[in-house]
Amino acid sequence: MARNEEKAQSMLYRFREAQAAELGLGTRSDRRPRTAATCKSLRDCERWRGEILREISRKVSKIQDAGLSDYEVRDLNDEINKLLREKRHWENQIVALGGANYRRNVAMLDDDGKEVPGTKGYKYFGRAKELPGVRELFQSRRKEAEEENQALAYYNKFMNQGPSYYGDLDEVDGKLLAYEREVEDEDWEEAYNTLRENLGLPTDDPPPPLPRPVANVRETKHDTQHPQSSSSKRKAVDQSEDMDMDADESKKPKTSPTATPSITTNLDASSDTDVTRIHAQAAAAYISFLEVDHLLPPKLPSHAEMESILLTLRKKALVEEYFGDAT
């Protein structure tokens, strides 16, 4: 008769022991710990994680059985989710012990490349997706996803549009500008006639023309003759203004080329200052506690003055850096 030690060495005994361990029927000392934090061996953590994976695989295969009742399907699905949570705890413990990182959050995708609903949090497997309460849940999520895709497809039509969609090229051919001028003239004439009737003025005099900025008139004329881009229009306006200035200068008496620009700039500056002072005096006449100097705009330093101030500050900083404070 064989002894117990010889029985333990037999192939059949070892096979039965491995089978019992796989089914979770091992000895008390060989059972999986309740909490993963109590296990301090990386090898044991890998072993228990593999055992949980085998249990999950076995239960997922079992939940596909069509002969199970709805209650059994729900219980199996709950057990699978419980094992998944336990597996996550063992993976966290493996990472804490310096092992491999198995916590890969890979999204489950369907045939269209979209994420399958119900793959985060509580999950459903096999026949659990066909349960009465779960089926409506999946259908509602699928309907919401379809509505979102339809809304996105609708708004995609208005995205990444060219400048013509926003009306930036409407004034290139000049037709829109000509139509706007005609409408402006009609409105101006109608408003003038209404004002003349209200004031009782004679109706024999024709209405005066609508005042328009000179630059805009030149620009619109150039646009009707040569439709170009915005940059070319600016260049054309600048060229026309230069030609007009040359013509005006040719009519004026000739002076020295160095004196002419300074005279014109001084005249412009003096005229601007006179206008601002006149406005300030008119405003100060209504406000007794303010003086004219208080209402004038502040005097800004010129470019040369700013350069001299910055140069002085830079020299002072260099002197303090290399020779210290002079005081």
Beta strands, then each sheet from edge to edge (+ up, - down):
end
